[in-house]
Amino acid sequence: MPLWDSTLSGQPRIGGFLERLAAHPPNSLLLEGGTAGERLGFGLFWTALLNCRAERPPCGACPICTQIQGNAFRDLILLDGGEVFIKVEDIREIRSTLSDPPSGSGRRVVILAEAQVLEAPSANALLKSLEEPCPGNVFVLLAPSREVLLPTLVSRSFTLTLRWPRADREDPELRDWMRALSGFIQSGRGAFLEWTAKKGGVDAPLAGRILGEVQRSLVQTGYGAPQTDLAHLLSRLDATAARRAGVIADSAQESLAAGANSGLVLEWTAVRLWSLAHGRV
């Protein structure tokens, strides 16, 4: 069974849209939302759509489809920011490859998974390739949301939004933290700051999940489709305050990645979101 079958069955609307889009593929495709696995599944599906030679691609069984699933296809370049740090040298090496035509009769596909980890030098090097595309090459950017990418990368990409998962439904610990955060933003009281102040109460991975859920809630709010309790709460912010909330969440993620104390980062985030919600800034 092709790797992308479970992805397609979970979100068939996106699969159908990609099939129609394949007739005139954009130079850069951005897939946001969903889980990291779903985004990657659709990235591989898109690669197969553009290269499988079956009458109705992708067949999932031919040598090309098999090679794509095993990351052994010569016209697939996959860099996964969730596994390795994507350096500016990696992007420059890709750019040197793009000057050569694809090996096969389809398209060379460059997938940048978890592209939100791209730092400014790497993102700017990638931007040059998007601004000066070489024939026969297409890019796929995979990220939780467009807000975590360089705006110029987003503006040069055709964006499709996968259905966002409700991580808090499957993660009781995260659900409790998000409930506490929502309560603090509403009232300025509750257990949230007690938990963050407790020594060893929150580590970096948990803090990252909490901040990721904040960012996901902000994206839902921006689309006018709040699903989480926090998203409903943040939907009351005006446009200026919502943008500030996004900056707060992004800054918190950057601080966490730089090694800042997890509890202090979450406390800082909560207090500033409370201030926004109550018009104190």
Order of alpha helices (4+ residues) and beta strands (2+ residues): alpha-alpha-beta-alpha-alpha-beta-alpha-beta-alpha-beta-alpha-beta-alpha-alpha-alpha-alpha-alpha-alpha-alpha
